[in-house]
Amino acid sequence: MTILLHVSSSPRKQRSASLEVARSFISHYRDYSPQVQVKHLDLWEMDLPEFDDSAMTAKYAGLAGTPLTPAQQQAWDRLRQLASHLHEADLLLFSMPLWNFGIPYKLKHFIDLVSQKDILFSFDPEFGFSGLLTGKKAIVVYARGLSYANDSFTPSQEYDYQKVYFEMWLKFVGITDIESVIVEKTLFGSEVDGEARRHACLQAEQLAESLALSQRAARIPS
């Protein structure tokens, strides 16, 4: 059974463009893969721990190979538990608005917690870093109030630290099979906003159908 994990990072529940598009993907994917198990991590409803002294000293104790104290072990176990949601999923769906040209701080908090050696990546002095989330596919829904095309007044190469950062992180932790759906101009009034949402939802639905059918075909014995 495929496990689809949706990690959402918008505090808006009713008018969120990123959530609307992500839900369209999930609904359409379920139409073609009714046995899928969908899990949801709403980062605004989670009690994300602080990366405090216990977590930091646990990190450096682990790097040094020294035993962890009970407090350090408890902090480290909490980080492993958070990351386990990513490890258990086959298909990862992330939805996020753009905040100050980057990702929401709740999502950055989550990334900073789980991006640890031997949790989401390994390190070899000779070969460097290796991500531990290999063999997974990620779908990422990006919502932006303005346009970030290279011919706009907010060109992507100067202003987009949302997509470029997040997909760098995905590749760092081992996910290289990435598809994105972008909904822009959500601040341009109801007509432009509505058309942008409809177009992005259609793109998400087509992606869900294509992915589900290709997965189904891969499971059919030759």
Secondary structure by P-SEA (a helix, b strand, c coil): cbbbbbbbccccccccaaaaaaaaaaaaaaaacccbbbbbbcccccccccccaaaaaaaaaaaacccccaaaaaaaaaaaaaacccccccbbbbbbbbccccccaaaaaaaaaacccccccccccccccccccccbbbbbbbbbcccccccccccccccccaaaaaaaaaaaacccbbbbbbbccccccaaaaaaaaaaaaaaaaaaaaaaaaaaaaaaccc
